[in-house]
Amino acid sequence: MSKRTLLERLFAVSKPSWVAAVHPAPREIAPGLWSVDRALGSRLGPQFPTRSLLVELPGGGLLVWSPVPLDDALREFVRARGGARFLVSPNSFHYLGLAEWKRAFPDAALWLAPGLRAR
């Protein structure tokens, strides 16, 4: 019996990919807190909105919650704020952008949901 939910299994079968046309700039929602919206598409047709949060840390750098794809503009936005210090993947849906962020910010600490490292 799989420990994945039905939605997780369907999503895996649909081979999700990022929708390149959806890449607005980070939007400040409070001082030191930005929202980064993207969309994830699937072979089954629907697009799913996704969101990453960037949290400014004391002493510089950012905590990145649910990393979305890292384009050049977003990479520069993060670098201008001291780089990514923590990358948080809180559940089984929020790991698709993680490897790209870790390559760009190799010193960032990873915080992963239970069981995610095995994936």
HELIX and SHEET records of a PDB file:
HELIX    1   1 LEU A    6  VAL A   13  1                                   8    
HELIX    2   2 ASP A   72  ARG A   79  1                                   8    
HELIX    3   3 LEU A   98  ALA A  104  1                                   7    
SHEET    1   A 3 SER A  17  TRP A  18  0                                        
SHEET    2   A 3 LEU A  33  GLY A  41 -1                                        
SHEET    3   A 3 ARG A  27  ALA A  30 -1                                        
SHEET    1   B 6 SER A  17  TRP A  18  0                                        
SHEET    2   B 6 LEU A  33  GLY A  41 -1                                        
SHEET    3   B 6 GLN A  47  GLU A  56 -1                                        
SHEET    4   B 6 LEU A  62  TRP A  65 -1                                        
SHEET    5   B 6 ALA A  84  SER A  89  1                                        
SHEET    6   B 6 ALA A 109  LEU A 112  1                                        
END                                                                             
